[in-house]
């Protein structure tokens, strides 16, 4: 079956995306077909596969990004709908969509799932320079209450007071936009030296989690090439042996 809503993606305006302020971003409704969203949300990877990230030290004085994390590997055993969706994401239609919006040709995709519980947050930060863009697909319950938070905040440093490698607080940045963290919605944003974003502490009841799936669009730069030489993917995770082919140096 087809997972991506190709009609929806074809209608996403590249010019509007690129001209957004404070950096290119766009919230996309109905990114998946209704059937695909139902199948994927009903077959999320089990929590036993995840690593619990909590209280970890981050660079530049940034607060810990607490959550359960699962990084995709070809060796991972996934529910069938997710295996099929991942194949589709690596196909030409989705790659063409990314090339059209981001204005780039070559890139490598990596994939992760994040589940977050009450009190978890993502402190304001800019992504690593090797990242071209991030596409977040939200799979929280349809009953998710907006009062619980969970919105990915597009943040603006109007006077560009803060260096990329720094740790401003939410109160020091202006909220330019906020995603919807539930339903068949996604958020695509392009990395810049000032692409600040974050998630305030969740206020959901115990036992309910914010769930999302993340596609990272990585540059074919020296860091990515060197990681592949050492048998790792762009995010620094060890590759299965059959995937350790070294790409052409950039």
C-alpha positions in Angstrom: 0.0 0.0 0.0 1.0 3.7 -0.3 1.8 5.4 2.9 2.7 9.0 1.9 -0.1 11.2 0.8 1.5 12.1 -2.6 -1.2 14.6 -3.5 -0.6 16.5 -0.3 3.2 16.5 -0.7 3.0 17.6 -4.3 0.9 20.6 -3.2 3.4 21.8 -0.5 4.7 25.1 -1.8 8.5 25.2 -2.0 8.6 29.0 -2.2 6.5 29.6 0.9 8.6 27.0 2.8 11.9 28.7 1.8 10.7 32.2 2.6 9.3 31.4 6.1 10.7 33.3 9.0 12.7 32.9 11.2 14.0 30.0 9.1 12.4 27.6 6.5 9.7 25.5 8.2 6.2 24.2 7.3 3.5 22.3 9.1 1.9 19.7 6.8 -1.5 18.2 7.5 -2.5 14.8 6.2 1.1 13.9 5.3 0.1 10.2 5.3 -3.0 8.6 3.8 -5.7 7.9 6.4 -5.2 4.2 6.2 -1.4 4.5 6.5 -1.7 6.7 9.6 -4.1 4.3 11.2 -1.8 1.3 10.4 1.4 3.0 11.6 -0.1 4.5 14.8 -1.6 1.2 15.6 1.7 -0.7 15.2 4.2 1.6 16.9 7.5 -0.1 17.8 7.4 -1.6 21.3 9.0 0.2 24.2 11.3 -2.7 24.9 13.3 -1.8 21.8 14.0 1.8 23.1 16.8 3.3 25.1 15.8 5.6 27.9 17.6 8.9 27.7 17.4 10.9 30.9 19.7 13.4 32.7 22.4 13.1 30.0 25.0 15.9 29.7 24.7 18.0 26.5 27.2 20.3 25.0 27.2 24.1 25.5 25.3 23.9 28.8 22.1 22.8 27.2 19.6 20.9 29.4 19.1 17.1 28.9 16.7 16.0 26.2 14.8 13.3 28.2 12.9 10.7 26.2 12.9 7.1 25.0 14.9 6.8 21.7 15.0 4.2 19.0 17.5 4.7 16.1 16.7 2.8 12.9 19.1 0.0 11.8 18.6 -2.5 9.0 19.0 -5.2 11.7 16.0 -3.9 13.6 12.9 -6.1 13.7 9.9 -3.8 13.1 6.1 -4.3 12.7 5.4 -4.8 9.0 3.7 -1.4 8.3 6.9 0.4 9.6 9.2 -1.8 7.5 7.1 -0.9 4.4 6.9 2.8 5.3 10.7 3.0 5.6 11.2 1.4 2.2 8.8 4.1 0.8 10.7 6.9 2.5 13.9 5.8 0.7 12.2 5.8 -2.6 12.2 8.4 -5.4 8.9 10.2 -4.7 9.9 11.2 -1.1 13.4 12.0 -2.1 12.1 14.2 -4.9 9.8 16.0 -2.4 12.8 16.8 -0.2 15.0 17.9 -3.2 12.2 20.3 -4.3 11.7 21.9 -1.0 15.3 22.0 0.3 17.0 22.9 -2.9 19.6 20.1 -2.6 20.5 17.0 -4.5 22.6 14.6 -2.6 21.8 13.6 1.0 21.5 10.6 3.3 18.5 9.9 5.4 18.4 8.5 9.0 15.4 7.6 11.1 14.4 7.6 14.8 11.4 7.2 17.0 11.0 9.3 20.2 8.5 8.6 23.0 8.4 11.2 25.9 6.6 11.0 29.3 5.3 13.6 31.7 7.9 16.2 32.5 10.2 15.5 29.5 11.4 18.5 27.4 13.7 19.4 24.6 15.7 22.5 25.4 16.2 25.2 22.8 18.9 24.2 20.3 20.1 24.4 16.7 20.8 21.0 15.0 24.3 19.9 14.0 25.7 21.5 10.9 25.8 18.1 9.1 22.0 18.2 9.1 20.2 19.8 6.2 16.7 19.4 7.6 14.4 17.4 9.9 10.9 16.0 9.2 8.8 15.1 12.3 5.8 12.9 12.0 3.5 13.0 15.0 1.8 9.9 16.4 0.5 10.9 19.8 -3.0 9.9 20.6 -5.9 11.6 18.9 -7.1 12.3 22.4 -4.0 14.3 23.1 -5.0 17.5 25.0 -3.2 20.7 23.7 -2.9 21.7 27.4 -0.5 18.9 27.9 2.0 20.6 25.6 4.1 18.6 23.2 4.2 21.2 20.5 7.6 21.6 18.7 8.2 25.3 19.0 9.8 27.2 16.1 11.9 29.8 18.1 13.3 33.1 17.0 16.3 35.0 18.2 15.4 38.3 16.6 18.6 40.1 17.3 20.7 37.0 16.8 22.3 37.4 20.2 23.0 33.7 20.7 25.6 31.7 18.9 24.6 28.3 17.5 26.7 26.6 20.2 25.0 28.1 23.2 22.1 27.5 25.5 19.4 30.1 25.6 16.3 29.5 27.6 12.7 29.5 26.2 12.2 32.9 27.9 15.0 34.4 25.9 13.5 33.4 22.5 10.3 34.3 20.8 7.8 31.6 19.7 7.3 32.1 16.0 5.1 29.0 15.5 4.1 25.7 17.1 3.3 22.3 15.6 0.4 20.1 16.4 1.8 17.1 18.3 -1.0 14.7 17.4 -3.1 13.4 14.5 -1.8 13.0 11.0 0.4 16.0 11.0 4.1 16.6 10.4 6.6 19.4 10.6 9.5 20.0 8.2 12.2 22.5 9.0 15.6 23.4 7.5 18.7 23.7 9.6 20.4 27.1 9.7 22.8 28.7 12.2 19.7 30.2 13.9 17.1 27.4 13.5 16.2 27.4 17.2 13.6 24.9 18.3 12.5 23.0 21.3 9.7 21.4 23.4 8.6 22.7 26.8 8.1 20.2 29.7 5.2 17.9 29.0 2.1 18.0 31.3 0.5 14.7 30.0 -0.9 12.3 32.6 1.2 9.3 33.7 1.1 6.5 31.2 0.4 8.7 28.2 3.4 9.6 25.9 4.2 12.0 23.2 5.2 9.8 20.2 6.9 10.9 17.0 9.0 9.6 14.2 11.9 11.6 12.9 13.5 11.7 9.4 16.9 13.5 9.4 18.3 14.7 6.1 22.1 14.6 6.3 24.7 16.4 4.2 27.2 14.4 2.3 30.1 16.2 4.0 33.4 15.1 5.5 32.0 14.3 8.9 29.4 11.9 7.4 32.0 10.4 5.0 34.5 9.9 7.9 31.8 8.2 10.1 31.0 5.9 7.2 34.7 5.0 6.9 34.6 4.0 10.5 31.5 1.9 9.9 28.9 4.3 11.3 25.9 6.1 10.0 25.6 10.0 9.9 24.3 10.0 13.5 27.3 8.0 14.7 25.5 4.7 15.2 27.3 1.5 14.2 26.1 0.2 10.8 25.3 -3.5 10.1 28.3 -5.1 8.3 26.5 -5.4 5.0 25.9 -1.7 5.0 29.5 -0.6 5.7 30.3 0.4 2.1 32.3 3.6 2.2 30.8 6.4 0.0 32.8 8.6 -2.3 34.5 11.4 -0.3 32.8 14.8 -0.7 
